[in-house]
Amino acid sequence: MEIIGYFSSILIGISLGLIGGGGSILSVPILVYLFQIEPQLASSYSLCIVGITACIGSLKHYKLGNLEFKSAIYFAIPSVVSLLIIRKFVVPIIPKHICNLGTFSVSSNILFMVIFAILMMAASISMIRKTKPILSANQQQYRRLFFMGIYVGCVSGFLGAGGGFLIIPALVLFAGLPMKKAIGTSLLIIFINSIIGFTGDIINGVHINYLFLGTITAIAILGMWIGTYLSTKIDGAKLKPAFGWFLLCMGIYIVLKEILF
């Protein structure tokens, strides 16, 4: 399974490069299911892998003119603050065993993955449907982005996700960005969120296998170059619903895996 995991890690970068998100959607399941890493530790690893890979991708998209810095700042600042609060004060106190539902024992690991999947499926709906951007007459809705940043920061802190699966819909619907510009801007926000969150985990004493982490990150970066190249060849209008269906399928798979299998 580990060999499959190493090969699958290239998909993390391809997803980030192609659609500006989905890195954590792939990295967390790959780390948990293929490398048998405990979900909370996998969330820390995911922050590093996705963060470094997103940094490389954002530099590439900057050269392509696909970064909207003002939207990124309004989103990233509240996102980082809420992420750090969750990682510092909430994650450490979550009990291993949550409750029993009949004969089914709900652990923090199961709850972690199911919430992850539910949020993915909820975000997928806004991307699949033909929804018009929510804009005022003459300006982007930066206030909405600010509050969405807080929400995404909480999700990123709890789940160890870069948040691209939530950032992309927010940038497309609330900031009115074209899909390809939303991809580049999302990568910058993911980089800021993920690296600061991972640094906080190190400070809080999370044990890291840096050789393993470096290997997976290097593979993901290779995938990022492939995904970024592919994004220049595909119409942005087609990427939006494709991203939505990708989220939906991954969410359904995780729920079925955790509850039924």
ROMAR-459344 format. One line per field, with one value per residue: x, z, y of N, C-alpha, C, O in turn. Coordinates in steps of 0.001 Angstrom, whole numbers. Example, Ala and Ser with C-alpha at 12.3 -4.5 7.8 and 13.67 -1.06 7.14 Angstrom:
# ROMAR-459344
n.xx = (13190/12850)
n.zz = (7800/7080)
n.yy = (-5690/-2250)
ca.xx = (12300/13670)
ca.zz = (7800/7140)
ca.yy = (-4500/-1060)
c.xx = (13200/12900)
c.zz = (7800/7870)
c.yy = (-3300/30)
o.xx = (14236/13409)
o.zz = (8465/8039)
o.yy = (-3319/1138)
***
This chain:
# ROMAR-459344
n.xx = (824/2044/3688/1813/851/3006/3119/578/829/1646/-646/-1595/-172/-837/-3577/-3609/-2192/-3778/-6472/-6302/-6863/-7847/-5636/-5316/-7551/-6792/-4289/-4731/-6488/-4688/-2465/-3685/-5084/-3377/-768/-1205/-1261/-2055/-5009/-4883/-2121/-1654/-2987/-1245/1018/-162/-608/2017/2910/976/1207/3910/3911/1837/3028/5045/3376/1899/3833/4324/1818/1738/3542/2032/98/-2075/-2811/-4636/-4023/-5236/-7662/-6583/-5255/-7377/-8668/-6714/-5587/-7612/-8081/-5659/-5366/-7631/-7080/-4702/-5636/-7455/-5734/-4039/-5615/-7973/-7768/-5874/-7428/-9416/-11158/-10176/-12193/-15464/-18330/-20886/-22888/-25328/-24059/-21949/-18912/-17934/-15093/-12581/-11050/-12719/-14796/-13378/-12677/-15227/-16495/-14777/-15385/-18112/-18045/-16635/-18506/-20575/-19358/-18998/-21450/-21940/-20134/-20805/-23379/-24790/-24017/-24272/-21722/-21601/-21873/-21429/-22540/-20232/-17927/-15822/-16874/-15436/-15868/-17385/-15474/-13668/-15063/-15485/-12866/-12316/-13958/-12871/-10309/-10836/-11775/-9481/-7683/-8809/-9048/-6616/-6377/-5570/-7572/-8430/-10633/-12716/-11905/-11718/-14528/-15389/-13816/-14601/-17410/-17901/-15872/-15896/-13976/-12412/-12135/-9477/-7893/-8825/-7771/-4936/-4839/-5972/-3981/-1944/-3149/-3581/-924/-14/-1790/-1275/1518/1943/209/1414/3905/3067/2226/4678/5903/4192/4989/4547/5504/7584/8295/10730/12116/10344/8264/9527/9983/7381/6489/8237/7470/4854/5336/6400/4087/2652/3884/3108/288/-53/857/-1089/-3310/-3059/-3887/-6540/-9918/-11073/-13775/-14649/-13298/-14502/-17092/-15961/-14195/-16079/-17474/-15371/-14858/-17314/-17346/-15058/-15822/-18086/-16861/-15135/-16968/-18376/-16240/-15477/-17805/-19145/-17211)
n.zz = (0/645/-1522/-3501/-2304/-2543/-5334/-5692/-4524/-6343/-7443/-5657/-6130/-8845/-8679/-7164/-8907/-11186/-10453/-8291/-5728/-3580/-2768/-32/141/-1168/21/2809/2876/1469/3200/5510/4707/2970/3975/6581/8682/11672/11822/12977/13059/10371/9460/10176/8615/6122/6010/5667/3270/1373/1685/908/-1699/-2794/-2623/-4590/-6795/-6695/-7323/-9960/-11084/-10594/-12461/-14664/-14434/-12787/-10150/-7569/-5456/-3500/-2821/-1806/518/2108/2609/3675/6119/8317/8150/8838/11525/12810/12216/13684/16297/16515/16092/18278/20663/20440/18918/20501/22729/21936/22523/22231/22044/21094/21228/21545/19103/19296/18566/17310/17498/17831/17067/17480/15210/13207/13246/12469/9753/8583/8938/7386/4864/4580/4456/2086/234/546/-365/-2985/-4268/-4784/-6777/-8825/-9572/-11719/-10695/-10221/-9616/-6404/-6232/-5490/-6922/-7942/-6756/-5371/-3005/-345/2374/2724/1953/4052/6280/5299/5265/8008/8559/6843/7917/10434/9632/8287/10417/12118/10489/9210/6621/3592/2575/24/-1243/-211/-462/-3225/-4188/-2698/-3715/-6376/-6257/-4359/-4680/-7356/-9148/-12172/-13030/-13429/-12349/-9769/-9058/-8975/-6952/-4830/-4333/-3246/-839/366/727/2648/4842/5335/5848/8082/9864/10033/11103/13590/14651/14911/16847/18909/19527/17911/16642/13911/10975/9064/6801/5471/5078/3452/1166/185/-266/-2290/-4397/-4727/-5577/-8097/-9319/-9176/-11123/-13409/-13223/-13316/-15885/-17371/-16698/-18239/-20644/-20579/-20715/-18485/-17717/-17857/-15818/-13391/-12870/-13061/-10915/-8875/-9165/-8656/-5936/-4848/-5442/-4032/-1435/-994/-1210/1052/3209/2875/3202/5879/7414/6463/5844)
n.yy = (-1203/1182/1699/2261/4534/6346/6680/7722/10185/12062/12983/14841/17221/17594/18077/20488/22199/22148/22777/24476/23648/20916/19535/18836/17288/15050/14445/13947/11583/9843/9720/8691/6315/4874/5076/4558/6445/8160/10173/12878/13431/13096/15312/17364/16715/17018/19779/20756/19461/20305/23062/23780/22841/24380/26886/26772/26503/28934/30819/30157/30724/33427/34414/33889/35757/35308/36042/37596/39892/41567/40340/38005/38930/39971/37619/35872/36913/36921/34214/32934/33730/32545/29885/29369/29677/27544/25302/25556/25660/24112/21627/20046/19260/17573/14629/11130/9198/9785/9205/6611/5097/3113/46/1086/2690/5963/7508/10108/10121/9016/10891/13159/12546/12209/14719/16209/15104/15796/18607/18871/17830/19665/22019/21280/21499/24219/24658/22951/23713/26244/29063/32539/35028/36666/39873/43373/46470/47826/46829/44235/41764/42214/42141/39840/37995/38290/37212/34663/33886/33593/31395/29397/29271/28147/25629/24697/24642/22703/20417/20172/20970/22615/24120/24735/23625/25028/27657/28201/28148/30419/32545/32544/32903/34996/36945/37176/36293/35152/31663/30709/32765/32619/30172/30632/32621/31231/29324/30904/31745/29255/28452/30357/29849/27093/26754/28405/27167/24609/25295/26167/23700/22362/23963/23371/20833/18558/15432/14907/13099/13864/12963/11223/13073/14986/13465/12841/15430/16317/14657/15549/18178/17733/16815/19202/20856/19504/19727/22546/23103/21711/23245/25514/24698/24089/25167/27632/27796/25210/24013/24694/23253/20698/20617/20725/18236/16515/17069/16157/13379/12483/13123/11472/8983/8973/9112/6679/4900/5338/4863/2547/652)
ca.xx = (0/2904/4148/679/792/4024/2679/-631/1172/1793/-1973/-1768/328/-1615/-4834/-3358/-1792/-4847/-7714/-6067/-7325/-7916/-4419/-5601/-8572/-6058/-3183/-5195/-6824/-3498/-1670/-4439/-5483/-2290/416/-1656/-892/-3186/-5542/-4435/-754/-1787/-3391/-17/1795/-880/-363/3345/2947/139/1719/5103/3507/1056/3975/5627/2313/1526/4882/4090/616/2079/4153/961/-838/-3294/-2913/-5380/-3426/-6140/-8567/-5789/-4986/-8628/-9012/-5655/-5331/-8515/-7955/-4486/-5632/-8553/-6381/-3780/-6422/-7991/-4641/-3423/-6484/-9096/-7332/-5259/-8363/-10431/-10948/-10063/-13518/-16504/-19573/-21340/-24197/-25626/-22815/-20935/-18121/-17489/-13823/-12220/-10535/-13868/-15466/-12475/-12786/-16610/-16700/-13985/-16134/-19363/-17691/-16288/-19725/-21312/-18669/-19115/-22729/-21822/-19297/-21496/-24501/-24451/-24325/-23620/-20962/-22331/-21096/-22123/-22576/-18943/-16760/-15850/-17406/-14308/-16365/-17742/-14223/-13101/-15750/-15184/-11509/-12422/-14552/-11901/-9233/-11298/-11787/-8095/-7073/-9373/-8867/-5291/-6580/-5220/-8839/-8711/-11966/-13627/-11405/-12082/-15906/-15496/-13213/-15402/-18766/-17944/-14958/-16164/-12769/-12434/-11678/-8016/-7338/-9165/-6817/-3666/-5037/-6195/-2697/-1230/-3815/-3285/468/59/-2500/-694/2846/1810/-391/2412/4889/2439/2254/6056/6085/3391/5624/4155/6666/7561/9270/11050/12524/9098/7537/10237/9797/6028/6403/8959/6612/3715/5827/6453/2706/2252/4342/2246/-1040/-11/947/-2394/-4286/-2934/-4453/-7951/-10797/-11415/-15200/-14831/-12661/-15364/-17913/-15104/-13737/-17223/-17710/-14228/-15142/-18454/-16946/-14142/-16590/-18895/-15951/-14647/-18078/-18601/-15078/-15449/-19016/-19573/-16102)
ca.zz = (0/683/-2895/-4134/-1689/-3142/-6689/-5594/-4027/-7465/-7697/-4779/-6861/-10069/-8278/-6796/-10086/-12185/-9989/-7188/-4474/-3619/-2267/1250/-114/-1552/917/4061/2654/1098/4408/6469/4208/2305/4833/7937/9637/12480/11151/13453/12568/8918/9220/10252/7405/4990/5983/5105/1874/558/1763/73/-3092/-3192/-2796/-5934/-7764/-6700/-8062/-11379/-11500/-10581/-13764/-15660/-14183/-12192/-8717/-7148/-4127/-2540/-2351/-999/1816/2864/2972/4394/7474/9304/8051/9605/12951/13288/12109/14802/17524/16520/16259/19585/21820/20249/18497/21560/23774/21372/23066/21250/21895/21150/21748/20933/18451/19305/18638/16518/18309/17087/17558/16917/13855/12311/13191/11690/8329/8130/8819/6212/3675/4500/3982/675/-558/588/-1255/-4375/-4834/-5307/-7965/-9886/-10027/-12444/-9777/-10574/-8525/-5540/-6272/-5435/-8233/-8472/-6040/-4892/-1650/530/3710/2676/1922/5392/7136/4755/5709/9372/8465/6236/8885/11435/8981/8044/11694/12652/9598/8596/5190/3078/2425/-1358/-1639/230/-938/-4643/-4309/-2138/-4643/-7608/-6010/-3599/-5248/-8787/-9938/-13156/-12412/-13439/-11378/-8460/-8805/-8548/-5671/-3847/-3999/-2347/465/902/1188/3904/5877/5617/6440/9434/10676/10266/12034/14911/15117/15341/18117/19918/19859/17069/16149/12453/10239/8003/5588/4819/4678/2326/-9/-330/-766/-3565/-5402/-4955/-6357/-9480/-9799/-9334/-12431/-14419/-13122/-13785/-17349/-17890/-16488/-19320/-21856/-20375/-20532/-17084/-17482/-17696/-14576/-12240/-12554/-12884/-9534/-8034/-9213/-7989/-4502/-4495/-5491/-2931/-194/-890/-951/2437/4101/2750/3765/7337/8075/6037/5682)
ca.yy = (0/2361/1975/2945/5850/7215/7012/8551/11520/12989/13546/16003/18370/17782/18698/21881/22950/22187/23397/25391/23067/19467/18907/18198/16281/13847/14118/13346/10161/9071/9509/7878/5000/4156/5043/4172/7494/8613/11360/14186/13608/13267/16701/18176/16421/17585/21224/20991/19010/21182/24424/23957/22629/25557/27993/26616/26772/30350/31534/29891/31459/34858/34683/33813/36849/34741/36316/38783/40043/42200/39286/37078/39539/40006/36244/35161/37397/36295/32767/32522/33939/31510/28602/29226/29510/26178/24336/25715/25498/23191/20297/19235/18808/16672/13276/10055/8585/10814/8638/5362/5095/1695/-736/1790/3608/7139/8034/11408/9880/8854/12190/14011/12246/12406/16163/16564/14696/16563/19941/18737/17667/20928/22956/20826/21922/25583/24648/22213/24534/27460/30158/33793/35641/37579/41104/44641/47100/48249/46318/42866/41661/41896/41802/38419/37240/38345/36242/33341/33580/33069/30056/28482/29103/27176/24313/24318/24316/21468/19281/20121/21129/23931/24828/25103/23175/26079/28947/28364/28646/31770/33502/32584/33390/36236/37938/37268/36059/34059/30426/30561/33709/32065/29087/31210/33304/30175/28709/31815/31672/27919/28480/31125/29089/25783/26844/28951/26099/23561/25864/26121/22306/22070/24668/22667/19566/17424/14692/14884/12300/14813/12247/10813/14274/15577/12609/13051/16809/16382/14016/16449/19322/17245/16845/20601/21334/18870/20319/23933/23053/21300/24318/26487/24091/23763/26314/27844/27539/23768/23576/24941/22075/19529/20698/20363/16786/15900/17179/15321/11970/12212/13189/10254/7857/9014/8763/5240/4218/5465/4359/1204/-291)
c.xx = (864/3408/3055/579/1784/3629/1469/-313/1353/465/-2250/-1353/-455/-2923/-4642/-3015/-2923/-6060/-7536/-6533/-7317/-6681/-4643/-6657/-7927/-5012/-3651/-5618/-5612/-2674/-2365/-4647/-4314/-1021/91/-1196/-2149/-3680/-5037/-2987/-765/-2185/-2185/839/1161/-628/986/3392/2203/697/2902/4754/2729/1951/4590/4596/1940/2565/4694/2888/839/2680/3101/-71/-2136/-3400/-3663/-5023/-4393/-7117/-7826/-5545/-6240/-9021/-7991/-5492/-6291/-8411/-6803/-4745/-6533/-7912/-5472/-4522/-6937/-6886/-4060/-4335/-7566/-8627/-6731/-6241/-9462/-10176/-10867/-11413/-14586/-17775/-19824/-22720/-24607/-24349/-21663/-20227/-17585/-16220/-13560/-11703/-11664/-14584/-14683/-12696/-14190/-16923/-15975/-14787/-17403/-19096/-17317/-17534/-20554/-20696/-18855/-20388/-22627/-21000/-19966/-22640/-24011/-24906/-23560/-22844/-21813/-21523/-21991/-21987/-21170/-17735/-16951/-16287/-16297/-14759/-16750/-16487/-13583/-13739/-15570/-13776/-11499/-12925/-13542/-10725/-9590/-11280/-10361/-7404/-7531/-8995/-7458/-5363/-6159/-6442/-9196/-10103/-13049/-13207/-11832/-13538/-16067/-14956/-14021/-16743/-18794/-17046/-15131/-14952/-13014/-11773/-10148/-7346/-7651/-8201/-5495/-3763/-5243/-4879/-1892/-1824/-3525/-1869/587/-574/-1718/649/2789/1199/597/3482/4348/2445/3642/6324/5350/3884/5193/5410/6551/8663/9636/11494/11296/8366/8194/10043/8427/5889/7086/8127/5437/4123/5947/5051/2203/2665/3484/871/-1090/64/-414/-3423/-4225/-3577/-5960/-8742/-11223/-12867/-15472/-14247/-13597/-16273/-17086/-14575/-14857/-17493/-16588/-14444/-16232/-18069/-16020/-14881/-17411/-18018/-15512/-15745/-18329/-17474/-15115/-16631/-19333/-18434/-15071)
c.zz = (0/-714/-3666/-3608/-2304/-4558/-6664/-5189/-5144/-7784/-6826/-5516/-8133/-9753/-7949/-8020/-11076/-11721/-8748/-5843/-4595/-3101/-967/1111/-496/-520/2205/3859/2282/2338/5378/5964/3612/3152/6296/9007/10359/11953/11662/13043/11061/8584/9278/9010/6181/4864/5335/3622/969/540/851/-1403/-3622/-3406/-4189/-7000/-7844/-7438/-9573/-11882/-11469/-11934/-14873/-15487/-13522/-10685/-8482/-5677/-3099/-1970/-1435/405/2685/3355/3944/5840/8506/9305/8906/11105/13506/13234/13319/16124/17635/16777/17671/20730/21669/19936/19641/22592/23237/21876/21959/20974/22085/21786/21099/20328/18271/19508/17902/17392/17439/17741/16942/15491/12838/12134/12312/10191/7788/7976/7586/4938/3488/3970/2500/-187/-584/-360/-2723/-5038/-5471/-6588/-9140/-10468/-10775/-11619/-10194/-9377/-7737/-5427/-6054/-6800/-8794/-7794/-5604/-3436/-681/1946/3773/2676/3304/6285/6621/5157/7113/9348/7923/7178/9962/10862/8772/9339/12233/11809/9018/7094/4759/2819/1012/-1797/-1136/-301/-2377/-4801/-3796/-3111/-5923/-7357/-5337/-4173/-6753/-9665/-11001/-12549/-12364/-12480/-9961/-8078/-8281/-7186/-4553/-3404/-3045/-936/1143/1457/2538/5048/6319/6334/7858/10364/11010/11242/13459/15494/15618/16703/19247/20191/19063/16511/14637/11912/8985/6708/4791/4257/3467/1042/-645/-927/-2120/-4692/-5753/-5788/-7836/-10095/-10030/-10689/-13552/-14434/-13634/-15302/-17955/-17777/-17591/-20607/-21770/-20112/-19068/-16764/-17270/-16391/-13377/-11931/-12354/-11457/-8586/-8005/-8541/-6473/-4075/-4436/-4332/-1595/33/-558/511/3420/4072/3399/5288/8018/7736/6019/6788)
c.yy = (1262/2727/2711/4377/6818/7631/7943/9981/12533/13667/14763/17267/18645/18495/20177/22731/23143/22972/24269/24892/21562/18776/18180/17109/14958/13457/13455/11893/9302/8740/8561/6458/4196/4064/4736/5168/7978/9975/12703/14464/13826/14704/17633/17971/17086/19084/21538/20647/19983/22603/24669/23806/23826/26769/27956/26976/28238/31191/31364/30696/32964/35257/34667/34927/36410/34951/37619/39026/40629/41179/38315/37631/39552/38617/35658/35611/36803/34775/32257/32640/32839/30128/28367/29006/28074/25159/24378/25277/24429/21774/19475/18672/17887/15258/12231/9400/9651/10285/7287/5566/3646/913/-63/2820/4749/7687/9405/11253/9763/10184/13159/13796/12504/13898/16691/16293/15518/17972/19924/18657/18941/21953/22579/21347/23293/25640/23941/23037/25766/28660/31407/34337/36621/38864/42319/45297/47354/47638/44878/42862/41252/41556/40336/37552/37184/37283/34811/32913/33013/31630/29042/28240/28095/25760/23813/23911/22982/20258/19166/20249/22522/24783/25208/24714/24128/27448/29211/28828/30078/32815/33648/33270/34759/37329/38084/37040/35002/32829/30339/31541/33246/30946/29644/31875/32298/29552/29585/31749/30334/27868/29187/30346/27860/25887/27407/27905/25004/24040/25848/24718/21923/22715/23952/21249/18356/16761/14495/13970/13095/14129/11820/12028/14924/14798/12845/14446/16949/15772/14920/17662/18946/17274/18255/21155/20761/19535/21751/23998/22705/22425/25369/25982/23853/25041/26421/27537/26054/23255/23695/23737/20813/19469/20276/18873/16012/15921/16212/13850/11605/12210/11930/9054/7825/8625/7250/4450/4215/4783/2922/191/-139)
o.xx = (480/3538/3332/268/1452/3784/1344/-1089/1228/436/-3046/-2082/-712/-3330/-5416/-3496/-3015/-6626/-8525/-6588/-6842/-6663/-4214/-6662/-8446/-4855/-3031/-5154/-5511/-2235/-1714/-4415/-4274/-282/984/-794/-3187/-2861/-4782/-2649/4/-1775/-2110/1328/1853/-456/1091/3860/2720/668/2917/5245/2930/1672/4651/4902/1688/2216/4880/2930/208/2358/3252/-1004/-3171/-4012/-3368/-5631/-4369/-7367/-8364/-5620/-6186/-9640/-8365/-5277/-5830/-8625/-6948/-4382/-6236/-8164/-5481/-4074/-6869/-7063/-3636/-3889/-8034/-9035/-7050/-5916/-10340/-9082/-11422/-11742/-14616/-18255/-19078/-23610/-24297/-23644/-20544/-20862/-16884/-16268/-14236/-11891/-11591/-14937/-15263/-12882/-14337/-17548/-16504/-14859/-17737/-19842/-17644/-17625/-21165/-21408/-18867/-20398/-23155/-21152/-19729/-22852/-22927/-25999/-22365/-23258/-22645/-20594/-23173/-21387/-20930/-16608/-18069/-16093/-16224/-14108/-16475/-16444/-13021/-13035/-15509/-13517/-10767/-12385/-13382/-10197/-8756/-10831/-10060/-6633/-6724/-8661/-7137/-4524/-6369/-6372/-10168/-10702/-14191/-14055/-12258/-13774/-16800/-15578/-14117/-17168/-19616/-17411/-14581/-14895/-13751/-10941/-9590/-6339/-6849/-7855/-4988/-2872/-4743/-4690/-1234/-1085/-3257/-1636/1217/33/-1525/887/3508/1617/627/3918/5072/2647/3771/6899/5812/3282/5443/6283/5547/9815/8945/11269/11224/7908/7501/9948/8320/5252/6567/8085/5065/3344/5634/4862/1427/1883/3172/343/-2046/-580/-842/-4298/-5219/-3785/-6589/-8285/-11676/-13173/-16422/-14641/-13509/-16225/-17461/-14513/-14619/-17717/-16827/-14236/-16099/-18426/-16173/-14596/-17427/-18379/-15518/-15486/-18477/-17720/-14817/-16474/-19744/-18673/-14071)
o.zz = (-567/-1050/-4394/-4351/-2560/-4936/-7500/-5471/-4916/-8322/-7199/-5530/-8467/-10472/-8398/-8151/-11731/-12491/-8202/-4892/-5583/-2999/-807/1862/-188/-213/2655/4601/2726/2506/6000/6699/3743/3058/7140/10102/9731/11665/10855/12714/10532/7559/8511/8420/5325/3761/4545/2810/-56/-493/100/-2248/-4762/-4273/-4881/-7975/-8934/-8104/-10350/-12967/-12227/-12477/-15893/-16282/-13677/-9997/-9117/-4774/-1938/-765/-424/1381/3860/4410/4927/6715/9491/10330/9618/11870/14554/14101/13905/16968/18700/17585/18199/21660/22671/20603/19749/23268/23989/21678/20877/19831/23106/22773/20217/20960/17260/20500/17875/17956/16452/18831/15996/14659/11748/11019/11509/9446/6657/6995/6843/4047/2366/3127/1757/-1217/-1601/-1067/-3597/-6241/-6560/-7390/-10300/-11681/-10490/-11803/-10484/-8236/-8307/-4623/-6396/-7716/-9980/-8215/-5485/-2720/-252/2637/4765/3321/3690/6969/7406/5366/7396/10030/8483/7235/10362/11514/9042/9363/12751/12344/8393/6372/5484/2838/801/-2633/-1589/-560/-2709/-5490/-4391/-3306/-6486/-8143/-5696/-4157/-7359/-10793/-10758/-11650/-11345/-11859/-9050/-6907/-7258/-6352/-3445/-2218/-2138/47/2343/2529/3461/6109/7511/7318/8740/11514/12140/12108/14410/16697/16632/17595/20388/20989/19485/15969/14145/12335/7969/5624/3581/3114/2552/-40/-1858/-1965/-3005/-5802/-6919/-6619/-8716/-11234/-10953/-11337/-14523/-15495/-14306/-15930/-18929/-18632/-17857/-21547/-22755/-19365/-18474/-15668/-16578/-15904/-12445/-10808/-11564/-10859/-7614/-6937/-7927/-5802/-3061/-3488/-3720/-725/1137/267/1138/4369/5119/4069/5915/9085/8604/6164/6803)
o.yy = (2285/3904/3664/5307/7976/8792/8837/10893/13736/14774/15625/18259/19801/19407/21023/23857/24181/23749/24758/25672/21003/17550/17037/16133/13886/12276/12491/11028/8158/7602/7722/5498/2972/3084/4662/4774/8182/10847/13597/15602/14629/15248/18592/18934/17637/19602/22476/21445/20426/23272/25644/24554/24245/27597/28972/27662/28751/32165/32301/31276/33702/36314/35340/35042/37057/34134/38631/38452/40222/41162/37862/36885/39188/38477/35019/34772/36227/34129/31263/31746/32264/29291/27284/28230/27461/24248/23350/24604/23889/20824/18291/17695/17465/14730/12422/9085/10338/10844/6862/6136/3017/1095/-576/3711/4527/8258/9809/12141/10330/10566/13890/14758/12967/14300/17518/17139/15897/18470/20849/19325/19270/22665/23445/21608/23520/26561/24280/23065/26274/29196/31352/34131/37327/38946/42295/44734/47129/47901/44376/43843/40100/40772/39662/36505/36159/36540/33865/31728/32065/30759/27958/27129/27283/24818/22650/22952/22209/19201/18155/19711/23495/26012/25933/25391/24047/28302/30318/29820/30867/33859/34739/34117/35602/38505/39004/37530/34046/32949/29933/31200/33448/30793/29182/31715/32490/29282/29075/31702/30283/27310/28670/30197/27619/25185/26937/27771/24516/23282/25556/24550/21239/22090/23925/20530/17227/17440/13981/14054/13016/14667/12035/12019/15367/15378/13025/14625/17629/16303/15047/18129/19749/17700/18501/21850/21451/19868/22140/24838/23323/22562/26045/26749/23466/25907/25442/27069/25687/22195/22896/23235/19947/18395/19558/18303/14971/14910/15525/13151/10548/11387/11387/8215/6766/7886/6620/3447/3199/4190/2152/-1008/-857)
***
